[in-house]
């Protein structure tokens, strides 16, 4: 009689097969997850010695040739040595951003401000035709973005030392530019978010505290929101527009790099070109209200708009939550621009009515500004005064205080703060 019966041997083989299959699935899943993280979000210490040598080069002059990246920390980068991806065709040039045809006073971080309640108030001349035209040229196919700021732009990205690079780099590849949100915005989705808010369940990818500070601001300044038309700048998630509509807004326009389709009547979505067209339409006297299809607007030549002088804006209020700090870092498929955040704020200013309010949230550190490449900027007062140029800061809602210190990043002193700004 055999030691193992046929049935027992068959069961053993089945168990062995199951184990092999489970091991195979586990390994393949782990490999897939690792590959996804490598392509989507990578934590890299700033020390270039820890970066892949095959991906980076330091370009010296023609007499010295090329040298592998990783000799020391950021000393060479800080002294202006060009750094480019190995094999990349992207070439970055040194640009005088304050030239009138490039960015003008919007990008001038040396314009002094005058004393104000929260930080100095800075007044700048904004070339709205130039700023709005930049919306239509934001995507230059610079992909993937470099893993460190290009040396040609390094001083500008770091405000010439006033906004230093953080010791940790979080490298993201979230190429949303021109891509479509997987699901359209529907009435059912809006109702689900309203229910979540009523039950104190977070209705967004942020926490309840972040939603609370926006709700507190909208409640206190309800006169600026109720029965008004608002702009949700920099979001393809309708939680902000939903909260605004819950507070009485008449209609919301959502603007983002990602193309979003809305099937909900009170929410319209805009691409870069469509927001430019809305601004142009207003500049020649056509009202914003009731315009359901901005893409059908006729756009004339840039020079014709320029000749008409400063255009008239159109939105009654705007909300930008955790968006502006990413502008110009290449993370979402946008072109590298050290002053992308300042230009984005100028673009909001250009499409707003005089005296209208902006509810603004960006990462905040009361002690200093810094750059977390290529994730976001952290704003101190020295950067904020230029970010909010031509805006009067009326109020501050601090999520750190609201949560009794629980909603604070101890490492960077980054807190969830929302400011209410008035267009002047």
C-alpha positions as CSV (number, residue, x, y, z in Angstrom):
1,X,0.0,0.0,0.0
2,X,1.5,3.4,-1.0
3,X,2.5,5.7,1.8
4,X,0.2,8.4,0.4
5,X,-3.1,7.6,-1.1
6,X,-4.0,9.1,-4.5
7,X,-6.6,11.4,-3.0
8,X,-4.1,12.7,-0.4
9,X,-1.5,13.3,-3.1
10,X,-4.0,15.1,-5.2
11,X,-4.9,17.4,-2.3
12,X,-1.2,18.0,-1.6
13,X,-0.6,19.0,-5.2
14,X,-3.6,21.4,-5.1
15,X,-2.4,23.0,-1.9
16,X,1.1,23.4,-3.4
17,X,-0.3,24.9,-6.6
18,X,-2.3,27.4,-4.5
19,X,0.8,28.4,-2.6
20,X,2.8,28.9,-5.8
21,X,0.0,31.0,-7.3
22,X,-0.3,33.1,-4.1
23,X,3.5,33.6,-4.0
24,X,3.4,34.6,-7.7
25,X,0.6,37.1,-7.2
26,X,2.3,38.6,-4.2
27,X,5.6,39.1,-6.0
28,X,3.9,40.6,-9.1
29,X,1.8,42.9,-7.0
30,X,4.8,44.0,-5.0
31,X,6.8,44.7,-8.2
32,X,3.8,46.6,-9.7
33,X,3.4,48.7,-6.6
34,X,7.1,49.5,-6.6
35,X,7.1,50.5,-10.3
36,X,4.0,52.7,-9.7
37,X,5.7,54.5,-6.9
38,X,8.9,54.9,-8.9
39,X,7.0,56.6,-11.7
40,X,4.5,58.5,-9.6
41,X,6.0,59.6,-6.3
42,X,9.6,59.2,-5.3
43,X,11.2,60.3,-2.1
44,X,14.8,61.4,-2.8
45,X,17.2,63.0,-0.3
46,X,18.7,66.2,-1.7
47,X,22.2,64.9,-1.5
48,X,23.0,64.3,-5.2
49,X,25.3,61.4,-4.2
50,X,22.1,59.4,-3.6
51,X,20.6,60.2,-7.0
52,X,21.0,57.8,-9.9
53,X,24.2,58.8,-11.6
54,X,23.0,57.5,-15.0
55,X,20.2,60.1,-15.0
56,X,22.2,63.2,-14.3
57,X,25.2,65.1,-15.6
58,X,26.9,68.3,-14.6
59,X,27.7,70.2,-17.8
60,X,31.0,72.1,-17.6
61,X,32.5,74.3,-20.4
62,X,33.8,72.6,-23.6
63,X,37.3,72.4,-22.2
64,X,36.4,70.2,-19.3
65,X,33.7,67.9,-20.8
66,X,31.1,66.1,-18.7
67,X,31.2,64.8,-15.2
68,X,28.9,62.4,-13.3
69,X,26.4,64.1,-11.0
70,X,26.9,63.4,-7.4
71,X,30.3,64.9,-6.4
72,X,28.9,66.9,-3.4
73,X,25.7,68.4,-2.1
74,X,24.1,71.3,-4.0
75,X,27.3,73.4,-4.1
76,X,27.7,73.2,-7.9
77,X,24.0,73.7,-8.4
78,X,24.0,76.8,-6.2
79,X,27.0,78.2,-8.1
80,X,25.2,78.0,-11.4
81,X,26.5,74.8,-12.9
82,X,23.9,73.7,-15.5
83,X,22.3,70.3,-14.7
84,X,20.2,68.5,-17.3
85,X,18.8,65.0,-17.7
86,X,21.1,62.7,-19.5
87,X,19.9,62.4,-23.1
88,X,17.2,65.0,-22.6
89,X,16.5,67.4,-25.4
90,X,15.1,70.0,-23.0
91,X,17.4,73.1,-22.8
92,X,16.7,75.8,-20.3
93,X,17.8,79.3,-20.9
94,X,18.6,82.1,-18.4
95,X,15.6,84.5,-18.6
96,X,15.2,88.0,-17.3
97,X,11.7,87.4,-16.0
98,X,11.1,91.1,-15.1
99,X,11.2,92.1,-18.8
100,X,7.9,93.6,-19.8
101,X,7.3,91.0,-22.5
102,X,8.2,88.1,-20.3
103,X,6.4,88.7,-17.0
104,X,7.1,92.3,-15.9
105,X,6.4,93.5,-12.4
106,X,4.5,90.4,-11.5
107,X,7.8,88.5,-11.3
108,X,9.8,91.3,-9.6
109,X,10.4,90.1,-6.1
110,X,12.3,93.3,-5.1
111,X,9.4,95.7,-5.3
112,X,9.0,96.9,-1.7
113,X,5.7,96.8,0.2
114,X,4.1,99.0,2.7
115,X,3.2,97.9,6.2
116,X,-0.1,96.0,6.5
117,X,-1.9,93.9,9.1
118,X,-0.6,90.4,8.2
119,X,2.4,91.1,5.9
120,X,3.5,94.0,3.7
121,X,1.1,95.0,0.9
122,X,2.8,95.1,-2.5
123,X,1.3,97.0,-5.5
124,X,2.4,95.9,-9.0
125,X,1.4,96.8,-12.5
126,X,-0.2,93.7,-14.1
127,X,-0.3,93.2,-17.9
128,X,-3.5,91.2,-18.0
129,X,-3.3,90.5,-21.8
130,X,0.2,89.0,-21.3
131,X,-0.8,87.1,-18.1
132,X,-4.0,85.6,-19.7
133,X,-2.2,84.7,-22.9
134,X,0.2,82.6,-20.8
135,X,-2.8,80.3,-20.0
136,X,-2.8,79.1,-23.6
137,X,0.9,78.3,-23.7
138,X,1.3,76.7,-20.3
139,X,1.9,73.2,-21.8
140,X,5.3,73.0,-23.6
141,X,5.6,69.2,-23.4
142,X,8.5,69.4,-20.9
143,X,8.2,65.9,-19.6
144,X,9.4,64.5,-17.4
145,X,10.4,67.4,-15.2
146,X,14.0,67.4,-13.9
147,X,14.6,65.9,-10.5
148,X,16.2,69.1,-9.3
149,X,15.6,72.7,-10.3
150,X,17.7,73.5,-13.5
151,X,20.7,75.6,-12.6
152,X,19.7,78.3,-15.1
153,X,16.5,78.8,-13.0
154,X,17.8,77.9,-9.5
155,X,18.3,81.4,-8.2
156,X,14.8,82.4,-9.3
157,X,13.2,79.2,-7.9
158,X,14.8,79.9,-4.5
159,X,14.3,83.7,-4.5
160,X,18.1,84.1,-4.6
161,X,18.4,82.4,-1.2
162,X,15.2,83.7,0.4
163,X,13.2,80.5,-0.4
164,X,15.8,77.7,0.0
165,X,15.4,74.2,-1.2
166,X,14.2,71.8,1.5
167,X,16.5,69.0,2.6
168,X,14.0,66.4,1.3
169,X,12.8,66.1,-2.3
170,X,9.5,64.6,-3.2
171,X,9.5,63.9,-6.9
172,X,6.0,63.7,-8.5
173,X,4.9,62.8,-12.0
174,X,1.2,63.7,-12.1
175,X,0.8,64.7,-15.8
176,X,-2.8,66.0,-15.7
177,X,-2.2,68.6,-18.5
178,X,-4.9,68.1,-21.1
179,X,-6.1,64.8,-19.7
180,X,-9.7,64.1,-18.8
181,X,-11.0,63.4,-15.3
182,X,-12.1,59.7,-15.4
183,X,-15.7,60.4,-14.3
184,X,-17.9,63.4,-15.1
185,X,-19.4,65.5,-12.3
186,X,-23.0,64.4,-11.8
187,X,-25.9,65.4,-9.6
188,X,-25.5,62.1,-7.7
189,X,-21.8,62.9,-6.8
190,X,-22.8,66.4,-5.6
191,X,-25.5,64.9,-3.3
192,X,-23.1,62.3,-1.9
193,X,-20.6,65.1,-1.0
194,X,-23.4,67.2,0.6
195,X,-24.4,64.1,2.7
196,X,-20.8,63.5,3.7
197,X,-20.5,67.1,4.9
198,X,-23.7,66.9,6.9
199,X,-22.4,63.7,8.6
200,X,-19.0,65.3,9.3
201,X,-17.3,62.8,6.9
202,X,-14.7,64.4,4.7
203,X,-16.0,65.2,1.3
204,X,-12.6,65.7,-0.3
205,X,-9.1,64.3,-0.4
206,X,-8.3,66.8,2.4
207,X,-9.3,66.5,6.0
208,X,-12.4,67.8,7.8
209,X,-10.4,70.6,9.3
210,X,-9.5,72.0,5.9
211,X,-13.1,71.9,4.9
212,X,-14.1,73.5,8.2
213,X,-11.8,76.6,7.7
214,X,-13.3,77.1,4.2
215,X,-16.8,76.8,5.6
216,X,-16.0,79.3,8.4
217,X,-14.7,81.8,5.8
218,X,-17.7,81.3,3.5
219,X,-20.1,81.8,6.4
220,X,-18.4,84.9,7.7
221,X,-18.2,86.5,4.2
222,X,-21.5,85.1,2.9
223,X,-22.4,88.5,1.5
224,X,-19.6,88.0,-1.1
225,X,-20.8,84.5,-2.1
226,X,-24.6,84.4,-1.9
227,X,-26.3,84.7,-5.3
228,X,-22.9,85.4,-6.9
229,X,-20.8,83.7,-9.6
230,X,-17.6,82.1,-8.4
231,X,-14.4,80.6,-9.8
232,X,-12.8,77.5,-8.4
233,X,-9.2,77.9,-9.5
234,X,-7.0,74.9,-9.7
235,X,-9.3,72.0,-8.9
236,X,-10.9,69.1,-10.8
237,X,-12.6,67.9,-7.7
238,X,-16.0,69.5,-7.1
239,X,-15.9,69.6,-3.3
240,X,-15.0,73.4,-3.3
241,X,-17.8,74.2,-5.7
242,X,-20.2,72.1,-3.8
243,X,-19.4,73.9,-0.5
244,X,-19.8,77.3,-2.3
245,X,-23.2,76.3,-3.7
246,X,-24.2,75.1,-0.2
247,X,-23.4,78.6,0.9
248,X,-25.7,80.2,-1.6
249,X,-23.5,80.7,-4.7
250,X,-25.5,81.2,-7.9
251,X,-23.1,79.3,-10.2
252,X,-19.5,77.9,-10.0
253,X,-16.9,77.7,-12.7
254,X,-14.1,75.1,-12.2
255,X,-10.7,75.7,-13.8
256,X,-7.9,73.1,-13.8
257,X,-5.2,71.7,-16.1
258,X,-7.2,68.5,-16.2
259,X,-10.2,68.5,-18.5
260,X,-13.4,67.9,-16.5
261,X,-16.9,67.3,-17.8
262,X,-19.8,68.5,-15.7
263,X,-23.4,67.2,-16.0
264,X,-24.5,69.3,-13.1
265,X,-26.2,72.6,-14.2
266,X,-24.8,74.8,-11.4
267,X,-21.2,73.8,-12.2
268,X,-19.3,74.7,-15.4
269,X,-15.8,73.5,-16.1
270,X,-13.1,75.5,-17.9
271,X,-9.8,74.6,-19.7
272,X,-6.9,77.1,-20.0
273,X,-8.2,78.3,-23.4
274,X,-11.8,78.6,-22.2
275,X,-10.8,80.8,-19.2
276,X,-8.8,83.0,-21.5
277,X,-11.8,83.3,-23.8
278,X,-14.0,84.3,-20.9
279,X,-11.5,87.0,-19.9
280,X,-11.4,88.2,-23.5
281,X,-15.2,88.2,-23.9
282,X,-15.4,90.3,-20.8
283,X,-12.7,92.6,-22.1
284,X,-14.9,93.6,-25.0
285,X,-18.0,94.1,-22.9
286,X,-19.8,90.7,-23.1
287,X,-21.2,89.7,-19.7
288,X,-20.1,86.4,-18.1
289,X,-23.5,85.5,-16.6
290,X,-25.4,82.8,-18.4
291,X,-22.5,81.8,-20.7
292,X,-22.8,78.0,-20.7
293,X,-20.3,77.2,-23.4
294,X,-17.2,79.4,-23.1
295,X,-15.4,77.2,-25.7
296,X,-17.7,78.8,-28.4
297,X,-16.4,82.3,-27.7
298,X,-14.5,83.9,-30.5
299,X,-10.9,85.0,-29.6
300,X,-9.2,87.8,-31.5
301,X,-5.6,88.5,-31.9
302,X,-3.5,89.2,-28.7
303,X,-2.5,92.6,-30.2
304,X,-6.1,93.8,-30.5
305,X,-6.7,93.1,-26.9
306,X,-3.5,94.8,-25.9
307,X,-4.5,98.0,-27.6
308,X,-7.8,98.2,-25.6
309,X,-5.8,98.6,-22.4
310,X,-6.7,96.9,-19.1
311,X,-9.7,94.6,-19.5
312,X,-12.7,94.5,-17.2
313,X,-12.8,91.3,-15.1
314,X,-15.9,89.2,-14.4
315,X,-16.1,86.8,-11.4
316,X,-17.7,87.9,-8.2
317,X,-15.5,85.7,-5.9
318,X,-12.9,82.9,-6.3
319,X,-11.6,80.0,-4.2
320,X,-8.1,78.5,-4.6
321,X,-7.3,75.7,-2.2
322,X,-3.9,73.9,-2.2
323,X,-3.3,74.7,-5.9
324,X,-1.2,77.8,-6.5
325,X,1.8,76.4,-4.7
326,X,2.3,73.8,-7.5
327,X,2.3,76.2,-10.4
328,X,5.5,76.2,-12.5
329,X,7.1,73.1,-10.8
330,X,6.3,70.8,-13.7
331,X,4.6,68.2,-11.5
332,X,1.3,68.4,-13.3
333,X,2.7,68.7,-16.9
334,X,3.0,72.5,-16.8
335,X,6.1,74.3,-18.0
336,X,8.8,75.0,-15.5
337,X,8.4,78.6,-14.3
338,X,10.0,79.9,-11.0
339,X,7.2,82.5,-10.9
340,X,4.3,80.3,-12.0
341,X,2.5,80.9,-8.7
342,X,2.8,84.7,-9.0
343,X,1.5,84.5,-12.5
344,X,-1.4,82.3,-11.5
345,X,-2.4,84.8,-8.8
346,X,-2.2,87.6,-11.4
347,X,-4.4,85.6,-13.7
348,X,-7.1,85.3,-11.0
349,X,-6.8,89.0,-10.3
350,X,-7.4,89.7,-14.0
351,X,-10.7,87.8,-14.2
352,X,-12.1,89.2,-10.9
353,X,-14.5,92.1,-10.3
354,X,-13.0,95.1,-8.4
355,X,-13.6,94.6,-4.7
356,X,-14.4,90.9,-5.1
357,X,-12.9,88.3,-2.6
358,X,-10.5,85.4,-3.0
359,X,-10.4,82.6,-0.5
360,X,-6.8,81.4,-0.7
361,X,-5.1,78.4,0.9
362,X,-1.4,77.5,0.4
363,X,1.1,75.7,2.6
364,X,2.3,78.2,5.2
365,X,5.2,78.6,7.6
366,X,5.3,81.7,9.8
367,X,9.1,81.7,10.0
368,X,10.3,81.2,6.4
369,X,9.6,80.3,2.8
370,X,11.0,77.2,1.2
371,X,10.8,75.0,-1.9
372,X,9.9,71.3,-1.7
373,X,10.9,70.1,-5.2
374,X,8.9,69.3,-7.2
375,X,5.9,68.9,-4.9
376,X,5.1,72.4,-3.7
377,X,6.2,75.7,-2.2
378,X,5.9,76.6,1.4
379,X,5.1,80.3,1.9
380,X,6.5,82.6,4.5
381,X,5.8,86.3,4.6
382,X,8.6,87.2,2.2
383,X,7.0,85.2,-0.6
384,X,3.4,85.8,0.4
385,X,3.7,89.6,0.0
386,X,4.5,89.0,-3.7
387,X,2.0,86.2,-4.1
388,X,-0.8,88.5,-2.8
389,X,0.3,91.6,-4.7
390,X,-2.7,93.9,-5.4
391,X,-4.8,91.9,-2.9
392,X,-5.7,93.3,0.6
393,X,-5.6,90.6,3.2
394,X,-8.8,90.9,5.3
395,X,-8.8,87.8,7.4
396,X,-7.0,84.5,8.4
397,X,-8.5,81.2,9.4
398,X,-5.9,78.9,11.0
399,X,-6.6,75.2,10.9
400,X,-3.7,74.6,13.3
401,X,-5.5,76.6,16.0
402,X,-8.8,75.1,15.1
403,X,-7.5,71.6,15.7
404,X,-5.6,72.6,18.9
405,X,-2.3,71.9,17.2
406,X,-3.1,68.6,15.7
407,X,-3.3,69.8,12.1
408,X,0.3,71.1,11.9
409,X,3.4,69.7,10.2
410,X,6.0,69.7,13.0
411,X,8.9,69.1,10.7
412,X,8.2,72.1,8.4
413,X,5.9,74.1,10.6
414,X,3.5,74.0,7.7
415,X,-0.1,74.7,8.7
416,X,-3.5,74.7,7.0
417,X,-4.3,78.4,6.8
418,X,-6.9,80.1,4.6
419,X,-6.9,83.8,3.9
420,X,-9.6,86.1,2.7
421,X,-8.2,88.6,0.2
422,X,-9.9,91.6,-1.4
423,X,-9.0,92.6,-5.0
424,X,-7.8,96.2,-5.1
